[in-house]
Amino acid sequence: MIRDSGLGTRDSPPSRIAAQRQFLRFGLVGVLNTALDFALFILFYGVLGLAPQLANTLAFWLAASNSYWLNQRWTFAASQPSLGAYGRFLLFNAGGLLISSLLLHWLGPVIGMAWAKAIAIGLGFLWNFTLSKHFVFARPKP
Protein backbone atom coordinates (compact mmCIF):
# COMPACT_ATOMS: atom_id res chain seq x y z
CA MET A 1 0.00 0.00 0.00
CA ILE A 2 1.31 3.45 -0.89
CA ARG A 3 0.76 6.10 1.74
CA ASP A 4 0.54 9.88 1.53
CA SER A 5 3.67 11.72 2.71
CA GLY A 6 1.88 14.87 3.82
CA LEU A 7 3.50 16.81 1.02
CA GLY A 8 0.63 15.80 -1.20
CA THR A 9 2.39 13.09 -3.16
CA ARG A 10 2.61 9.33 -2.91
CA ASP A 11 5.66 7.89 -1.19
CA SER A 12 7.03 6.13 -4.24
CA PRO A 13 10.68 7.17 -4.77
CA PRO A 14 10.16 9.26 -7.95
CA SER A 15 7.23 11.21 -6.49
CA ARG A 16 9.03 11.68 -3.15
CA ILE A 17 12.00 13.12 -5.01
CA ALA A 18 9.69 15.40 -7.00
CA ALA A 19 8.03 16.60 -3.77
CA GLN A 20 11.43 17.26 -2.20
CA ARG A 21 12.49 19.18 -5.30
CA GLN A 22 9.35 21.32 -5.08
CA PHE A 23 9.97 21.94 -1.38
CA LEU A 24 13.58 22.99 -2.06
CA ARG A 25 12.61 25.21 -4.98
CA PHE A 26 9.87 26.83 -2.91
CA GLY A 27 12.49 27.56 -0.25
CA LEU A 28 14.91 29.06 -2.78
CA VAL A 29 12.17 31.27 -4.22
CA GLY A 30 11.33 32.29 -0.65
CA VAL A 31 14.93 33.29 0.10
CA LEU A 32 15.12 35.32 -3.12
CA ASN A 33 11.84 37.07 -2.42
CA THR A 34 12.78 37.79 1.18
CA ALA A 35 15.86 39.59 -0.15
CA LEU A 36 13.69 41.41 -2.71
CA ASP A 37 11.19 42.39 0.00
CA PHE A 38 14.01 43.78 2.15
CA ALA A 39 15.65 45.66 -0.75
CA LEU A 40 12.33 47.19 -1.81
CA PHE A 41 11.60 48.21 1.78
CA ILE A 42 14.98 49.98 1.96
CA LEU A 43 14.24 51.69 -1.37
CA PHE A 44 10.74 52.83 -0.42
CA TYR A 45 11.51 53.78 3.18
CA GLY A 46 15.19 54.71 3.19
CA VAL A 47 15.55 56.29 -0.24
CA LEU A 48 12.08 57.52 -1.21
CA GLY A 49 11.03 58.44 2.34
CA LEU A 50 7.68 56.62 2.43
CA ALA A 51 6.12 55.84 5.80
CA PRO A 52 7.43 52.52 7.14
CA GLN A 53 4.02 50.81 7.06
CA LEU A 54 3.40 51.89 3.46
CA ALA A 55 6.94 50.93 2.43
CA ASN A 56 6.54 47.52 4.08
CA THR A 57 3.15 46.89 2.47
CA LEU A 58 4.36 47.83 -1.02
CA ALA A 59 7.54 45.78 -0.66
CA PHE A 60 5.59 42.78 0.63
CA TRP A 61 3.02 42.79 -2.20
CA LEU A 62 5.65 43.28 -4.92
CA ALA A 63 7.82 40.48 -3.53
CA ALA A 64 4.76 38.22 -3.12
CA SER A 65 3.78 38.91 -6.74
CA ASN A 66 7.27 37.96 -7.88
CA SER A 67 7.04 34.86 -5.70
CA TYR A 68 3.77 33.87 -7.40
CA TRP A 69 5.33 34.19 -10.83
CA LEU A 70 8.48 32.21 -9.95
CA ASN A 71 6.56 29.49 -8.11
CA GLN A 72 4.01 29.23 -10.91
CA ARG A 73 6.71 28.89 -13.56
CA TRP A 74 9.52 27.03 -11.80
CA THR A 75 8.52 25.42 -8.50
CA PHE A 76 5.17 23.91 -9.45
CA ALA A 77 5.37 24.26 -13.26
CA ALA A 78 1.68 25.11 -13.40
CA SER A 79 0.21 25.36 -16.89
CA GLN A 80 -0.94 28.97 -17.06
CA PRO A 81 -1.09 31.84 -14.60
CA SER A 82 -4.62 32.79 -13.62
CA LEU A 83 -6.14 35.69 -11.77
CA GLY A 84 -7.90 33.30 -9.38
CA ALA A 85 -4.68 31.47 -8.50
CA TYR A 86 -2.85 34.80 -8.09
CA GLY A 87 -5.60 36.05 -5.76
CA ARG A 88 -5.46 32.87 -3.68
CA PHE A 89 -1.67 33.10 -3.51
CA LEU A 90 -1.78 36.70 -2.26
CA LEU A 91 -4.56 35.88 0.20
CA PHE A 92 -2.66 32.91 1.65
CA ASN A 93 0.54 34.98 1.86
CA ALA A 94 -1.37 37.71 3.68
CA GLY A 95 -2.62 35.03 6.07
CA GLY A 96 0.97 33.92 6.59
CA LEU A 97 1.97 37.52 7.28
CA LEU A 98 -0.82 37.84 9.85
CA ILE A 99 0.21 34.59 11.56
CA SER A 100 3.83 35.74 11.59
CA SER A 101 2.88 39.09 13.11
CA LEU A 102 0.76 37.44 15.79
CA LEU A 103 3.55 35.02 16.67
CA LEU A 104 5.97 37.93 17.05
CA HIS A 105 3.47 39.74 19.26
CA TRP A 106 2.79 36.71 21.48
CA LEU A 107 6.13 34.92 21.53
CA GLY A 108 8.54 37.85 21.24
CA PRO A 109 8.15 39.04 24.83
CA VAL A 110 8.45 35.46 26.11
CA ILE A 111 11.37 33.99 24.14
CA GLY A 112 12.88 37.05 22.43
CA MET A 113 12.18 38.54 19.03
CA ALA A 114 14.93 36.64 17.19
CA TRP A 115 13.59 33.24 18.31
CA ALA A 116 10.00 34.34 17.71
CA LYS A 117 10.92 35.48 14.19
CA ALA A 118 12.72 32.19 13.48
CA ILE A 119 9.63 30.22 14.56
CA ALA A 120 7.38 32.54 12.54
CA ILE A 121 9.53 32.07 9.43
CA GLY A 122 9.44 28.28 9.77
CA LEU A 123 5.70 28.09 10.35
CA GLY A 124 5.03 30.68 7.64
CA PHE A 125 7.08 28.65 5.17
CA LEU A 126 5.11 25.47 5.94
CA TRP A 127 1.81 27.39 5.78
CA ASN A 128 2.61 28.97 2.41
CA PHE A 129 4.07 25.80 0.86
CA THR A 130 1.13 23.63 1.88
CA LEU A 131 -1.53 26.08 0.70
CA SER A 132 0.34 26.89 -2.51
CA LYS A 133 0.79 23.21 -3.37
CA HIS A 134 -2.77 22.14 -2.62
CA PHE A 135 -4.90 25.22 -3.37
CA VAL A 136 -3.00 27.57 -5.68
CA PHE A 137 -0.95 25.39 -8.03
CA ALA A 138 -2.73 22.05 -7.58
CA ARG A 139 -3.05 19.99 -10.73
CA PRO A 140 -6.48 18.56 -11.50
CA LYS A 141 -6.94 14.94 -10.44
CA PRO A 142 -7.06 12.52 -13.41
C-alpha positions in Angstrom: 0.0 0.0 0.0 1.3 3.4 -0.9 0.8 6.1 1.7 0.5 9.9 1.5 3.7 11.7 2.7 1.9 14.9 3.8 3.5 16.8 1.0 0.6 15.8 -1.2 2.4 13.1 -3.2 2.6 9.3 -2.9 5.7 7.9 -1.2 7.0 6.1 -4.2 10.7 7.2 -4.8 10.2 9.3 -7.9 7.2 11.2 -6.5 9.0 11.7 -3.1 12.0 13.1 -5.0 9.7 15.4 -7.0 8.0 16.6 -3.8 11.4 17.3 -2.2 12.5 19.2 -5.3 9.4 21.3 -5.1 10.0 21.9 -1.4 13.6 23.0 -2.1 12.6 25.2 -5.0 9.9 26.8 -2.9 12.5 27.6 -0.3 14.9 29.1 -2.8 12.2 31.3 -4.2 11.3 32.3 -0.6 14.9 33.3 0.1 15.1 35.3 -3.1 11.8 37.1 -2.4 12.8 37.8 1.2 15.9 39.6 -0.1 13.7 41.4 -2.7 11.2 42.4 0.0 14.0 43.8 2.2 15.6 45.7 -0.7 12.3 47.2 -1.8 11.6 48.2 1.8 15.0 50.0 2.0 14.2 51.7 -1.4 10.7 52.8 -0.4 11.5 53.8 3.2 15.2 54.7 3.2 15.5 56.3 -0.2 12.1 57.5 -1.2 11.0 58.4 2.3 7.7 56.6 2.4 6.1 55.8 5.8 7.4 52.5 7.1 4.0 50.8 7.1 3.4 51.9 3.5 6.9 50.9 2.4 6.5 47.5 4.1 3.2 46.9 2.5 4.4 47.8 -1.0 7.5 45.8 -0.7 5.6 42.8 0.6 3.0 42.8 -2.2 5.6 43.3 -4.9 7.8 40.5 -3.5 4.8 38.2 -3.1 3.8 38.9 -6.7 7.3 38.0 -7.9 7.0 34.9 -5.7 3.8 33.9 -7.4 5.3 34.2 -10.8 8.5 32.2 -9.9 6.6 29.5 -8.1 4.0 29.2 -10.9 6.7 28.9 -13.6 9.5 27.0 -11.8 8.5 25.4 -8.5 5.2 23.9 -9.4 5.4 24.3 -13.3 1.7 25.1 -13.4 0.2 25.4 -16.9 -0.9 29.0 -17.1 -1.1 31.8 -14.6 -4.6 32.8 -13.6 -6.1 35.7 -11.8 -7.9 33.3 -9.4 -4.7 31.5 -8.5 -2.9 34.8 -8.1 -5.6 36.1 -5.8 -5.5 32.9 -3.7 -1.7 33.1 -3.5 -1.8 36.7 -2.3 -4.6 35.9 0.2 -2.7 32.9 1.6 0.5 35.0 1.9 -1.4 37.7 3.7 -2.6 35.0 6.1 1.0 33.9 6.6 2.0 37.5 7.3 -0.8 37.8 9.9 0.2 34.6 11.6 3.8 35.7 11.6 2.9 39.1 13.1 0.8 37.4 15.8 3.6 35.0 16.7 6.0 37.9 17.1 3.5 39.7 19.3 2.8 36.7 21.5 6.1 34.9 21.5 8.5 37.9 21.2 8.2 39.0 24.8 8.4 35.5 26.1 11.4 34.0 24.1 12.9 37.0 22.4 12.2 38.5 19.0 14.9 36.6 17.2 13.6 33.2 18.3 10.0 34.3 17.7 10.9 35.5 14.2 12.7 32.2 13.5 9.6 30.2 14.6 7.4 32.5 12.5 9.5 32.1 9.4 9.4 28.3 9.8 5.7 28.1 10.3 5.0 30.7 7.6 7.1 28.6 5.2 5.1 25.5 5.9 1.8 27.4 5.8 2.6 29.0 2.4 4.1 25.8 0.9 1.1 23.6 1.9 -1.5 26.1 0.7 0.3 26.9 -2.5 0.8 23.2 -3.4 -2.8 22.1 -2.6 -4.9 25.2 -3.4 -3.0 27.6 -5.7 -0.9 25.4 -8.0 -2.7 22.0 -7.6 -3.1 20.0 -10.7 -6.5 18.6 -11.5 -6.9 14.9 -10.4 -7.1 12.5 -13.4 
